[in-house]
Amino acid sequence: MAAEIDLLIRPEWVIPIEPAGITLSGHALAVNNGKILALLPDEEAAQRFRPTETVELPGQVLLPGLVNLHTHAAMSLLRGYADDLPLMRWLSERIWPAEARHAGPEFVRAGTLLACAEMLRGGITTFNDMYFFPDAAAVAAKRLGMRAVLGIVVIEFPTSYAADAGDYLAKGLAIRDALSDDPLLSFCLAPHAPYTVADKTFTNIATLAAQLEIPVHVHLHETRHEIEESLKQHGVRPLQRLHRLGLLGPQLIAVHAVHLESGEIDLLAHEGCHVAHCPTSNLKLGSGIAPVSALQSRGVNFGLGTDGAASNNRLDLFQEMRHAALLAKAASENAEALDAHATLRAATLGGARALGLDERIGSLLPGKAADLCAVRLDEWLLQPCFDPASHLVYAAGREQVTHTWVAGKLAMSGGVPAQIDISELLDITGLWHTRLTS
């Protein structure tokens, strides 16, 4: 007798990520109680299951939901607010002053709503955030049904959110305790950067990360200026400083990691650290090109991040995949560097692994959460299609994403999020445009 299940999805192709490097056709994905039950041939699925809902996806490819390994979601309200400036001027002259005036719970909730809607539209089902008022970000993520890893942000100077490093940690940990039962929410420690966090604070964070078994998410080696200032103030490069303070290990996510020497790549590999590669933001801020081919060849796990919309200006992992693959080839002068399947893995399982979520998301193995996205590849401007994986990285874009599911629940279809009306998002952006320009 056929088993009753919630959902059966029948696409043209499936890219499961695990096993690596394969594309399946004539297969269906069975989902029940928010989890993947089986990935199996169509004929077998028809015999084994009686679904409440069947979704037919001819001409489309199904893959795991994308994982945005680094963003500042609320900063979507600052999209285009401070363009064409190098990082430190961008921060000190535009971003930090704007945040001092406006960044409160309402700003964070509104900006994160906008960000979640944009990410779901582009097939992103999980994001790793770093911003103030993570409780307000949680409200937005929960409303749109998105999986979020919320950063317990730490910085030495006061903001409207907290007074000092200890206050940031105390407030963030209290929020983590309050939201610990939510299945779509988890947390990481998020010290902003070596140039904004003191040694004592980093030491405390290393201790907390070990005790709580959660990731540490930090901007690191983003610019040459950051490294020069560290040498002046601390006598060592930032990565070596964090190594001395006990931060390096499988819990560390080094965001950007643009300016790495060969020995530093070896150190990251030896310690089991992860990298959040943000190619578009690095390009736009003139920060440089991360040595992704070297990271890959030495076994350093990395995922892809958009950074915030204030420095990108899109929360679009299709753009990041294309840029990551092309830059890796150009920088290494090797056309085989970071091929299409490796790029897709970085955008899914690589990010999940960095976050400690690879047992739950990032591939289409039975037992994992049904975090999924479907992408149309049969549009005339994408023809002919010889290799769906290649098309996802080099030809298709987020506009071809047709469906997004999180834990088996439909979060986006038909180009619009399922849990919020577009008119509400437009009202939000209009309100904050007025406030930011008045």
LOZA-335051 format. One line per 10 residues: number of its first residue (from 1); for each residue z, x negated, y negated of N, C-alpha, C. Coordinates in steps of 0.05 Angstrom, whole numbers, plus 5000, padded with zeros to 4 digits. Atoms other than C-alpha are relative to their C-alpha. Layout:
NUM) Z X Y Z X Y Z X Y | ...
This chain:
1) 5000 4983 5024 5000 5000 5000 5000 4982 4975 | 5002 5015 5024 4982 4975 4931 5026 5002 4984 | 4975 5000 5016 5041 4955 4887 4994 5010 4972 | 5002 4991 5028 5052 4989 4820 5008 4978 4981 | 4994 5021 5020 5049 4941 4761 4993 5012 4973 | 5005 4991 5027 5047 4948 4686 4972 4996 4990 | 5024 5008 5014 4983 4913 4668 4983 4982 5018 | 5020 5018 4987 4920 4883 4699 4979 4994 4980 | 5020 5009 5019 4874 4842 4655 4977 4987 5015 | 5024 5010 4986 4803 4828 4678 4980 4989 4980
11) 5019 5013 5018 4767 4778 4634 4976 4988 5014 | 5023 5014 4989 4701 4742 4643 5009 4973 5012 | 4990 5026 4992 4738 4675 4649 5030 4998 4996 | 4972 5006 5004 4809 4650 4655 5003 4969 4999 | 4992 5028 5001 4834 4581 4633 5030 4999 5003 | 4971 4998 4995 4903 4576 4664 5017 4977 4990 | 4987 5025 5009 4920 4506 4636 5013 4985 5024 | 4990 5012 4975 4957 4493 4702 4987 5016 5023 | 5007 5028 4999 4924 4467 4745 4982 4992 4976 | 5014 5010 5024 4893 4423 4691 4970 5000 5005
21) 5029 5005 5000 4819 4423 4675 4983 5020 5014 | 5016 4981 4985 4796 4486 4710 4995 5025 4983 | 5007 4974 5011 4761 4550 4687 4992 5018 5023 | 5005 4981 4978 4761 4610 4733 4982 5023 4990 | 5015 4975 5005 4712 4668 4735 5005 5019 5023 | 4996 4980 4979 4718 4733 4773 5029 5002 5008 | 4972 4998 4994 4794 4732 4769 5014 5020 4981 | 4984 4982 5016 4847 4780 4743 5028 4990 4998 | 4972 5007 5004 4917 4770 4716 5017 5025 5002 | 4982 4977 4996 4972 4817 4740 5026 4994 4985
31) 4976 5002 5016 5031 4829 4694 5019 5022 5006 | 4980 4980 4995 5096 4865 4708 5026 4991 4988 | 4975 5006 5013 5161 4869 4669 4999 4976 4982 | 5003 5021 5020 5135 4821 4617 4993 4973 5011 | 5006 5026 4988 5119 4766 4667 4974 5000 5016 | 5024 5002 4983 5058 4740 4703 5007 5003 5029 | 4995 4995 4972 5058 4766 4773 4981 4984 5018 | 5019 5014 4984 4994 4735 4799 4974 4996 4984 | 5027 5005 5010 4927 4705 4780 4983 4997 5025 | 5013 4998 4974 4878 4723 4835 4972 5011 4997
41) 5027 4989 5002 4806 4742 4850 5000 5031 4996 | 5002 4971 5007 4784 4811 4825 5003 5018 5025 | 5000 4983 4976 4773 4839 4895 5028 5002 5012 | 4973 5000 4989 4842 4819 4918 5019 5015 4982 | 4983 4986 5019 4875 4846 4854 4996 5030 5004 | 5005 4971 4996 4842 4914 4867 5014 5011 5024 | 4986 4991 4976 4872 4917 4936 5030 4999 4998 | 4971 5004 5000 4941 4892 4919 5015 5016 4979 | 4985 4989 5022 4958 4926 4854 4988 5027 4990 | 5007 4975 5013 4958 4995 4822 5012 4999 4972
51) 4989 5004 5027 4965 4981 4747 5002 5026 4984 | 4998 4978 5020 4990 5030 4695 4978 4998 4980 | 5021 5005 5019 4940 4998 4648 4982 4978 5010 | 5019 5022 4994 4877 4958 4661 4984 4994 4974 | 5015 5009 5023 4845 4918 4605 4975 4984 5009 | 5025 5013 4992 4772 4900 4617 4991 4983 4976 | 5008 5018 5021 4749 4839 4577 4974 4985 5007 | 5026 5014 4994 4675 4825 4592 4993 4982 4977 | 5008 5019 5020 4649 4765 4555 5023 4985 4986 | 4977 5012 5013 4719 4741 4539 5015 4981 5019
61) 4984 5019 4984 4764 4684 4562 5030 5006 4994 | 4971 4996 5002 4838 4693 4575 5014 4973 5004 | 4984 5025 4998 4887 4636 4564 5028 5005 4991 | 4973 4997 5010 4960 4625 4549 5000 5003 4970 | 4997 4999 5029 4983 4643 4479 5004 4972 4989 | 4999 5027 5013 4978 4584 4432 5029 4996 4989 | 4973 5008 5009 5042 4547 4411 4997 4983 4975 | 5000 5015 5026 5048 4526 4338 5025 4983 4999 | 4977 5017 4997 5093 4466 4345 5014 4992 4974 | 4986 5007 5025 5108 4456 4272 4988 5017 4977
71) 5008 4986 5023 5106 4503 4213 5024 5006 4983 | 4980 4989 5018 5145 4529 4153 4990 5028 4993 | 5014 4974 5000 5128 4602 4162 5003 5014 4972 | 4996 4986 5026 5158 4629 4097 4983 4990 4978 | 5016 5012 5021 5116 4582 4056 4971 5011 4999 | 5026 4986 5002 5056 4627 4070 4998 5013 4972 | 5000 4989 5027 5076 4658 4003 4992 4980 4979 | 5008 5022 5019 5059 4590 3971 4972 4990 5007 | 5028 5008 4992 4988 4587 4001 4984 4996 4974 | 5016 5006 5024 4945 4553 3948 5015 4995 4975
81) 4984 5002 5024 5003 4545 3900 5001 4971 4990 | 4996 5028 5008 5003 4468 3899 4979 4983 5015 | 5021 5014 4985 4936 4440 3922 4993 4974 4987 | 5012 5024 5009 4904 4372 3917 5019 4980 4987 | 4980 5019 5008 4967 4331 3908 5010 4984 5024 | 4987 5014 4978 4997 4275 3951 5027 5011 5006 | 4976 4987 4989 5059 4292 3991 5023 5000 4980 | 4976 5001 5016 5115 4268 3945 4996 5014 4973 | 5005 4985 5024 5083 4296 3882 4999 5030 5006 | 5002 4972 4991 5068 4361 3919 5028 5011 5003
91) 4973 4991 4997 5141 4366 3938 5016 5001 4974 | 4982 5002 5023 5175 4343 3875 4991 5015 4975 | 5010 4987 5025 5130 4373 3822 4994 5030 5004 | 5008 4973 4996 5111 4439 3854 5017 5016 5020 | 4987 4985 4979 5144 4459 3920 5030 5003 4996 | 4971 4999 5004 5217 4441 3909 5008 5017 4976 | 4993 4982 5023 5219 4473 3839 4995 5029 5006 | 5005 4972 4994 5187 4537 3865 5021 5010 5020 | 4979 4991 4981 5236 4540 3923 5027 5003 4986 | 4975 4997 5015 5294 4529 3876 5002 5026 4985
101) 5000 4975 5015 5273 4590 3837 4999 5025 5018 | 5007 4975 4985 5251 4637 3893 5010 5001 5028 | 4995 4999 4971 5272 4616 3963 5027 5012 5007 | 4976 4986 4991 5323 4667 3986 4993 5016 5025 | 5005 4984 4976 5329 4715 4045 4975 5018 4998 | 5023 4982 5003 5278 4764 4016 4974 4984 5001 | 5024 5017 4999 5227 4708 4005 4994 4992 5028 | 5004 5009 4973 5237 4682 4075 4991 5022 5019 | 5007 4977 4984 5233 4750 4108 4971 5008 4995 | 5027 4992 5007 5170 4768 4070 4979 4980 5008
111) 5019 5020 4993 5135 4702 4079 4996 4997 5030 | 5002 5002 4971 5151 4700 4153 4985 5024 5013 | 5016 4977 4991 5124 4770 4163 4970 4994 4997 | 5028 5007 5005 5058 4747 4132 4991 4979 5020 | 5007 5022 4982 5058 4684 4174 4997 5010 5029 | 5002 4990 4973 5072 4720 4239 4975 5017 5005 | 5025 4984 4997 5016 4769 4227 4976 4983 5002 | 5023 5018 5000 4968 4713 4212 4998 4985 5027 | 5000 5015 4975 4989 4673 4273 4992 5017 5024 | 5008 4982 4978 4984 4732 4321 4970 5006 4999
121) 5028 4995 5003 4915 4747 4293 4983 4977 5012 | 5014 5023 4990 4895 4677 4314 5009 4990 5028 | 4993 5007 4972 4924 4677 4385 5025 4984 5003 | 4975 5015 4998 4989 4642 4369 5023 5020 5007 | 4978 4982 4991 5048 4673 4406 5027 4988 4996 | 4975 5014 5005 5102 4621 4393 4997 4981 4977 | 5000 5019 5021 5120 4582 4331 5027 4986 4997 | 4976 5016 5004 5170 4527 4317 5003 4996 4970 | 4997 4998 5029 5197 4537 4247 5021 4980 4989 | 4981 5017 5014 5233 4493 4197 5002 5011 4971
131) 4997 4990 5027 5259 4530 4136 5029 5011 4997 | 4974 4988 5007 5320 4559 4101 5002 5029 5010 | 4994 4972 4992 5352 4626 4120 4986 5007 5026 | 5013 4993 4975 5330 4626 4193 5007 5028 5011 | 4994 4973 4992 5365 4692 4203 4980 5020 4988 | 5021 4983 5012 5315 4724 4155 4973 4996 5014 | 5024 5005 4985 5258 4691 4192 5001 5014 5027 | 4997 4986 4974 5286 4720 4257 4994 5029 4998 | 5006 4971 5004 5283 4790 4229 4970 5005 5000 | 5029 4997 5002 5209 4781 4213 4987 4996 5027
141) 5012 5006 4974 5192 4750 4280 5005 5022 5020 | 4993 4978 4982 5229 4805 4318 4984 5025 4994 | 5015 4976 5007 5194 4859 4280 4971 4999 5010 | 5028 5002 4991 5125 4833 4298 4998 4993 5030 | 4999 5004 4971 5147 4818 4370 4990 4972 5008 | 5010 5027 4996 5133 4743 4365 5022 4982 5011 | 4981 5019 4990 5167 4686 4402 5004 4978 4978 | 4995 5020 5021 5201 4638 4353 5022 4981 5008 | 4979 5021 4998 5240 4573 4356 5008 4994 4971 | 4991 5001 5028 5281 4573 4292 5015 4974 4995
151) 4988 5025 5007 5300 4508 4260 5027 5003 4985 | 4975 5002 5015 5372 4495 4239 4996 4977 4980 | 5009 5020 5020 5348 4460 4177 5024 4985 4988 | 4978 5017 5012 5390 4402 4149 4987 4982 4980 | 5008 5017 5022 5382 4366 4083 5025 4993 4984 | 4976 5008 5013 5431 4329 4040 5006 5015 4974 | 4996 4988 5027 5420 4364 3973 5004 5030 5002 | 4994 4971 4999 5443 4435 3956 4975 5016 4993 | 5020 4980 5006 5397 4495 3955 5014 5027 4999 | 4988 4973 5000 5408 4570 3949 5011 5007 5028
161) 4992 4994 4972 5419 4569 4025 5027 4987 5007 | 4976 5014 4991 5473 4516 4033 5006 4977 4980 | 4990 5019 5020 5514 4465 3994 4995 4971 5007 | 5003 5027 4991 5509 4402 4036 4994 5000 5029 | 5009 5002 4972 5491 4376 4105 5018 5016 5019 | 4981 4986 4983 5554 4403 4137 4997 5030 4998 | 5003 4972 5004 5543 4471 4107 4975 5010 5013 | 5024 4992 4986 5471 4474 4132 5004 5002 5030 | 4995 4999 4972 5494 4457 4202 5017 5023 5008 | 4982 4979 4993 5551 4506 4202 4987 5027 4999
171) 5014 4974 5002 5508 4564 4178 4979 5003 5021 | 5021 4998 4980 5451 4548 4225 5012 5005 5028 | 4987 4996 4973 5497 4543 4286 5012 5028 5002 | 4990 4973 4999 5530 4608 4268 4978 5021 5005 | 5023 4982 4995 5462 4643 4265 4991 4997 5029 | 5008 5004 4972 5444 4612 4332 5019 5015 5019 | 4981 4986 4983 5508 4640 4363 4996 5030 4998 | 5003 4971 5004 5495 4709 4333 4975 5011 5014 | 5025 4991 4989 5424 4712 4361 4994 4989 5028 | 5004 5014 4975 5435 4677 4427 4990 5018 5023
181) 5008 4982 4979 5420 4739 4469 4971 5010 4998 | 5027 4990 5004 5350 4751 4441 4981 4984 5017 | 5018 5015 4981 5298 4733 4495 4977 4986 4986 | 5023 5012 5013 5244 4716 4444 5008 4979 4979 | 4991 5019 5020 5287 4671 4400 5015 4977 5013 | 4984 5024 4993 5312 4600 4410 5002 4983 4976 | 4994 5016 5024 5334 4545 4364 4996 4970 5005 | 5000 5029 4999 5325 4472 4348 5014 4990 4975 | 4989 5013 5024 5360 4424 4301 4977 4988 4984 | 5024 5006 5017 5314 4410 4242 5008 4984 4975
191) 4996 5017 5023 5335 4352 4198 4973 4996 4986 | 5026 5000 5013 5281 4351 4145 4984 4975 5003 | 5014 5025 4999 5262 4278 4142 5019 4976 4996 | 4982 5023 5005 5291 4207 4141 5007 4996 4971 | 4994 5005 5029 5286 4205 4065 5017 5022 4988 | 4983 4980 5011 5327 4268 4057 5026 5005 5016 | 4977 4997 4982 5380 4259 4112 5013 4973 5003 | 4984 5025 4998 5436 4207 4115 5006 4993 5028 | 4994 5010 4973 5456 4164 4174 5022 5017 5013 | 4978 4985 4988 5521 4202 4185 4991 5027 5010
201) 5010 4974 4992 5484 4268 4188 4983 4998 5025 | 5017 5004 4976 5433 4241 4237 5017 4995 5025 | 4983 5005 4978 5489 4216 4281 5013 5026 5011 | 4988 4974 4992 5522 4285 4281 4979 5017 5014 | 5021 4985 4988 5455 4316 4298 4994 4991 5028 | 5004 5011 4973 5445 4269 4357 5021 5010 5019 | 4978 4990 4983 5513 4290 4384 4996 5029 5007 | 5004 4971 4995 5499 4364 4375 4976 5005 5019 | 5024 4996 4983 5430 4358 4407 5007 4995 5030 | 4992 5006 4973 5462 4327 4469 5018 5022 5011
211) 4981 4980 4991 5518 4378 4472 4986 5027 5005 | 5012 4974 4998 5474 4439 4461 4974 5000 5016 | 5025 5003 4985 5413 4413 4498 4977 5015 4986 | 5021 4988 5016 5365 4434 4443 4984 4978 4987 | 5017 5021 5012 5307 4397 4410 5009 4993 4972 | 4997 5010 5028 5310 4357 4345 4971 4998 4989 | 5027 4996 5012 5250 4372 4300 5001 4987 4972 | 4997 5014 5025 5240 4322 4243 4973 4988 4991 | 5023 5014 5011 5184 4298 4197 5005 4970 5003 | 4995 5028 4995 5173 4225 4215 4974 4984 4998
221) 5023 5017 5004 5124 4171 4194 4976 5016 4990 | 5022 4983 5010 5083 4221 4155 4983 4985 4980 | 5015 5015 5020 5063 4174 4098 5008 4971 5000 | 4993 5028 5003 5062 4100 4083 5023 4997 4981 | 4978 5001 5019 5108 4113 4024 5027 5004 5013 | 4975 4996 4985 5161 4140 4071 5010 4975 5014 | 4993 5025 4986 5159 4076 4111 5008 4978 4981 | 4993 5020 5020 5160 4031 4050 5028 5004 4989 | 4974 4994 5011 5221 4066 4022 5022 4995 5021 | 4980 5005 4979 5257 4062 4089 5005 4970 5003
231) 4997 5029 4999 5245 3987 4091 5017 4990 4977 | 4984 5008 5024 5274 3980 4021 5029 5008 5003 | 4973 4989 4999 5335 4024 4034 5016 4993 5025 | 4986 5003 4974 5351 4012 4107 4992 4974 5015 | 5008 5025 4987 5315 3947 4125 4983 5004 5025 | 5016 4994 4976 5277 3981 4182 4982 5023 4995 | 5017 4976 5001 5221 4031 4192 5015 5024 5010 | 4985 4976 4993 5243 4103 4200 5005 5004 5030 | 4997 4995 4971 5231 4107 4275 5022 4981 5012 | 4980 5018 4991 5273 4045 4287 5028 5009 4991
241) 4974 4990 5010 5328 4074 4244 5010 5023 5017 | 4991 4978 4983 5330 4138 4285 5007 4990 5028 | 4993 5011 4974 5330 4097 4348 5028 4988 5000 | 4973 5012 5002 5392 4059 4324 5021 5022 4999 | 4981 4978 5003 5425 4126 4308 5001 5018 5024 | 4999 4985 4975 5413 4154 4378 4984 5025 5001 | 5016 4976 5002 5360 4205 4360 4977 5001 5020 | 5024 5000 4983 5304 4182 4406 5007 5008 5029 | 4996 4990 4973 5297 4216 4473 4983 5025 5004 | 5017 4976 4993 5265 4277 4507 5005 5024 4981
251) 4994 4977 5018 5297 4323 4455 4985 4996 4973 | 5011 5005 5027 5260 4291 4395 4971 5008 4998 | 5028 4993 5008 5197 4322 4365 4995 4987 4973 | 5007 5015 5024 5168 4273 4315 4976 5014 4987 | 5021 4985 5013 5127 4314 4266 4983 4982 4983 | 5021 5016 5014 5063 4282 4239 4996 4974 5015 | 5003 5026 4986 5075 4211 4267 4973 4988 4995 | 5027 5011 5008 5014 4187 4229 4999 4970 5001 | 5000 5029 5004 5033 4115 4215 5018 4987 5021 | 4985 5012 4977 5054 4085 4282 4987 4973 5007
261) 5009 5025 4989 5049 4013 4304 5000 5002 5031 | 5003 4999 4971 5032 3997 4376 5027 5001 5015 | 4974 5000 4988 5104 3981 4394 5016 5025 4997 | 4986 4974 5004 5128 4046 4364 4989 5022 5018 | 5011 4982 4980 5080 4085 4408 5013 4995 5027 | 4987 5007 4974 5108 4048 4468 5029 5010 5000 | 4972 4991 5002 5179 4065 4444 5001 5030 5004 | 5001 4971 4996 5162 4139 4439 4995 5007 5029 | 5006 4995 4972 5133 4137 4508 5023 4994 5018 | 4978 5009 4983 5191 4099 4538 5024 5020 4998
271) 4978 4982 5004 5242 4147 4508 4994 5029 5006 | 5007 4972 4993 5204 4210 4528 4998 5018 4977 | 5002 4983 5024 5195 4235 4457 4974 5015 4999 | 5024 4984 5003 5144 4286 4435 4990 4998 4971 | 5012 5001 5027 5097 4289 4375 4988 5027 4994 | 5014 4976 5010 5076 4350 4334 4978 4990 4982 | 5024 5010 5014 5006 4332 4311 4990 5022 4982 | 5009 4980 5020 4985 4368 4247 4976 4989 4985 | 5023 5014 5012 4915 4342 4233 4991 5011 4973 | 5011 4989 5025 4894 4390 4178 5018 4994 4976
281) 4982 5006 5021 4956 4382 4136 4999 4970 4993 | 5002 5029 5005 4952 4306 4144 4975 4993 4984 | 5025 5005 5014 4880 4308 4120 5003 5010 4971 | 4999 4988 5027 4894 4354 4061 5018 4986 4981 | 4981 5015 5016 4954 4315 4036 4993 4970 4997 | 5008 5028 5002 4917 4249 4045 5019 4981 5014 | 4979 5016 4987 4971 4225 4093 4988 4980 5020 | 5013 5017 4980 4923 4194 4144 4994 5014 5026 | 5008 4989 4974 4901 4204 4216 5018 4989 5021 | 4982 5008 4979 4951 4202 4273 4985 4988 5023
291) 5013 5014 4977 4935 4156 4332 5002 5015 5026 | 4996 4981 4978 4928 4213 4381 4989 4988 5026 | 5011 5011 4975 4883 4176 4430 5019 4980 5012 | 4980 5019 4989 4935 4120 4436 5024 5014 5011 | 4977 4984 4990 4991 4171 4444 4993 5011 5028 | 5009 4988 4975 4951 4206 4499 4999 4979 5022 | 5004 5020 4979 4934 4142 4536 5026 4988 5010 | 4975 5012 4992 5006 4119 4537 5020 5021 5009 | 4983 4980 4987 5033 4185 4562 5020 5014 4982 | 4982 4986 5019 5067 4212 4499 4991 5029 4999
301) 5007 4972 5002 5068 4288 4502 4998 5008 4971 | 5002 4991 5027 5043 4321 4440 4988 5029 5000 | 5011 4974 5004 5028 4391 4415 4988 5001 4972 | 5013 4997 5026 4992 4418 4354 5016 5019 4982 | 4986 4984 5020 5022 4446 4291 4982 5004 4976 | 5016 4995 5024 4993 4477 4229 5013 4989 4975 | 4983 5003 5023 5049 4456 4182 5000 5026 4985 | 4999 4975 5015 5059 4508 4127 4974 5006 4987 | 5025 4992 5014 5005 4548 4093 4998 4988 4972 | 5000 5013 5026 5025 4513 4028 4985 4973 5001
311) 5012 5026 4998 4995 4448 4055 4977 5000 5020 | 5021 5000 4979 4940 4471 4103 4973 5011 4991 | 4984 4977 5008 4924 4528 4079 4999 5023 5020 | 5003 4980 4979 4915 4566 4145 5020 4994 5022 | 4984 5002 4976 4961 4579 4203 4981 5006 5024 | 5023 4996 4983 4902 4570 4250 4998 4977 5020 | 5001 5021 4980 4908 4531 4315 4972 4995 5010 | 5027 5007 4993 4834 4537 4329 4989 4978 4981 | 5008 5021 5018 4822 4496 4267 5014 4974 5007 | 4986 5024 4993 4876 4447 4289 4988 4988 5026
321) 5012 5010 4976 4844 4441 4358 4974 4984 4994 | 5025 5013 5007 4776 4424 4329 5005 4974 4985 | 4994 5024 5016 4804 4375 4278 5013 4979 5018 | 4987 5020 4983 4849 4342 4330 4980 4986 5018 | 5019 5012 4981 4793 4331 4380 4980 4982 4985 | 5020 5016 5015 4743 4306 4328 5012 4975 4988 | 4987 5023 5012 4792 4260 4293 5008 4979 5021 | 4994 5019 4978 4815 4230 4359 4976 4984 5008 | 5024 5014 4993 4744 4213 4376 4991 4980 4979 | 5009 5017 5022 4727 4185 4308 5018 4976 4996
331) 4981 5021 5005 4791 4144 4300 4999 4979 5022 | 5000 5019 4977 4785 4113 4370 4972 4990 5006 | 5028 5007 4995 4709 4108 4368 4993 5004 5030 | 5003 4994 4971 4710 4140 4437 4995 5030 5002 | 5007 4972 4998 4674 4206 4448 5014 5015 5022 | 4986 4988 4978 4714 4218 4511 5030 5005 4994 | 4972 4996 5007 4781 4218 4475 5006 5029 4995 | 4990 4973 5004 4819 4284 4475 4978 5021 5005 | 5021 4981 4993 4768 4326 4512 5010 5029 4996 | 4994 4972 5005 4766 4402 4508 5025 5010 5015
341) 4977 4991 4984 4815 4415 4565 5026 4987 4991 | 4976 5014 5010 4864 4363 4539 5009 5012 4973 | 4993 4988 5026 4861 4395 4470 5013 5027 5004 | 4988 4974 4994 4874 4464 4499 5029 4997 5011 | 4974 5005 4989 4933 4436 4537 5020 4993 4978 | 4982 5007 5023 4962 4406 4473 5008 5025 4985 | 4995 4976 5015 4956 4474 4439 5016 5021 5015 | 4985 4981 4984 4993 4509 4495 5023 4987 5014 | 4979 5012 4983 5032 4471 4548 5013 4976 4986 | 4988 5023 5014 5042 4409 4505 5021 5009 4980
351) 4980 4989 5019 5078 4449 4451 5023 5012 5015 | 4979 4988 4985 5117 4488 4502 5019 4979 5012 | 4984 5022 4989 5140 4424 4536 5018 4987 4979 | 4984 5012 5021 5163 4394 4471 5024 5017 4992 | 4979 4982 5008 5205 4455 4457 5019 5006 5023 | 4984 4994 4977 5235 4455 4527 4995 5028 5011 | 5007 4973 4991 5200 4521 4542 4978 5000 5021 | 5023 5001 4982 5148 4497 4592 5005 5014 5027 | 4995 4984 4976 5183 4533 4649 4996 5030 4995 | 5003 4972 5007 5173 4598 4611 4973 5008 4989
361) 5025 4994 5014 5108 4593 4572 4982 4976 5002 | 5018 5022 5003 5047 4550 4561 4978 4998 5021 | 5021 4999 4980 5007 4564 4624 5002 5027 5015 | 5002 4974 4987 4988 4622 4669 5010 4999 5029 | 4988 5001 4974 5032 4606 4729 5016 5025 5005 | 4983 4977 4994 5065 4665 4764 5030 4994 4994 | 4972 5003 5007 5136 4676 4740 5004 4993 4971 | 4998 5005 5028 5122 4654 4669 4996 5025 4983 | 5003 4978 5017 5125 4701 4610 4970 5005 4995 | 5028 4993 5005 5060 4738 4597 4994 4999 4970
371) 5008 5006 5027 5046 4706 4530 4971 4991 5002 | 5029 5002 4994 4970 4711 4527 4983 5004 4975 | 5019 4992 5020 4910 4712 4483 4972 5001 5012 | 5028 4997 4990 4838 4734 4495 4981 4995 4977 | 5019 5009 5020 4778 4706 4458 4972 5008 5008 | 5027 4991 4994 4709 4736 4454 4980 4976 4996 | 5019 5021 5001 4654 4686 4470 4971 5010 5003 | 5026 4989 4995 4595 4734 4477 4986 5008 4974 | 5014 4994 5026 4578 4741 4402 4975 4983 4998 | 5026 5014 5000 4507 4721 4386 5001 4972 4988
381) 4999 5026 5014 4527 4663 4340 5013 4979 5017 | 4988 5019 4982 4564 4630 4398 4983 4995 5025 | 5017 5003 4976 4506 4632 4447 4982 4975 4998 | 4990 4994 4973 4491 4600 4494 5027 4988 5005 | 4974 5011 4993 4559 4587 4526 4998 4988 5028 | 5001 5014 4974 4557 4534 4581 5028 4995 5011 | 4973 5008 4992 4631 4517 4581 5020 5014 4982 | 4981 4986 5017 4685 4565 4556 5021 4982 4987 | 4980 5018 5012 4736 4509 4545 4988 4986 4976 | 5013 5013 5022 4687 4471 4502 4996 5019 4976
391) 5005 4981 5021 4670 4534 4463 5026 5006 4985 | 4975 4994 5014 4744 4548 4448 5007 4978 4980 | 4992 5023 5018 4753 4479 4417 4979 4995 4978 | 5021 5010 5018 4686 4466 4384 4983 5022 4986 | 5018 4979 5011 4651 4533 4370 5015 5025 4991 | 4986 4974 5007 4698 4594 4369 5021 4995 4979 | 4979 5001 5020 4749 4609 4316 5020 5023 5004 | 4980 4979 4996 4809 4654 4307 4989 5028 4996 | 5012 4973 5003 4763 4710 4285 4989 5011 5026 | 5008 4991 4974 4741 4714 4358 5023 5009 5017
401) 4977 4991 4984 4811 4729 4383 5002 5030 4998 | 5000 4971 4999 4813 4801 4406 5027 5012 5007 | 4974 4989 4991 4882 4810 4438 5020 4977 5001 | 4978 5018 4997 4949 4776 4436 5023 5016 5012 | 4976 4988 4987 5007 4793 4483 5023 4980 4999 | 4975 5016 4998 5079 4768 4479 5018 5014 5020 | 4983 4989 4978 5122 4778 4541 4988 5026 5010 | 5014 4977 4988 5070 4828 4566 4995 5023 4981 | 5004 4978 5019 5071 4871 4503 4978 4993 4981 | 5022 5005 5018 5009 4878 4460 5011 4996 4972
411) 4991 5007 5027 5023 4844 4394 4978 5001 4979 | 5023 4999 5018 4953 4844 4364 4975 5009 5015 | 5026 4993 4989 4887 4878 4379 4983 5011 4977 | 5018 4990 5021 4826 4897 4339 5002 4986 4974 | 4997 5015 5024 4841 4844 4288 5024 5006 4983 | 4976 4993 5016 4907 4874 4265 5025 4999 5018 | 4975 5001 4984 4979 4864 4287 5009 5029 5007 | 4992 4973 4990 5009 4921 4327 5024 5012 4987 | 4974 4991 5009 5076 4926 4293 5003 5003 4970 | 4997 4998 5029 5060 4926 4219 4973 5008 4988
421) 5025 4991 5012 5008 4959 4174 4991 4979 4980 | 5011 5020 5018 4962 4913 4135 5006 5006 4971 | 4994 4992 5028 4976 4953 4071 5027 4990 4992 | 4973 5011 5006 5049 4931 4076 4998 4971 4994 | 5003 5029 5005 5028 4858 4080 4987 4995 4973 | 5013 5004 5026 4983 4866 4020 5019 5006 4977 | 4980 4994 5021 5040 4898 3980 5019 4976 4997 | 4982 5023 5001 5085 4839 3999 4987 4977 4985 | 5012 5023 5013 5035 4787 3977 4995 5005 4971 | 5004 4994 5028 5020 4823 3913 5026 4997 4984
431) 4974 5002 5013 5094 4827 3895 5007 4970 4995 | 4992 5028 5003 5106 4753 3908 4980 4984 4984 | 5019 5013 5018 5042 4731 3873 5009 5004 4971 | 4991 4994 5027 5069 4766 3811 5025 4984 4993 | 4975 5014 5005 5138 4734 3818 4995 4970 4996 | 5004 5029 5001 5111 4664 3829 4983 4991 4976 | 5017 5007 5023 5063 4667 3770 5012 5010 4974 | 4988 4989 5025 5109 4701 3720 5019 4980 4987
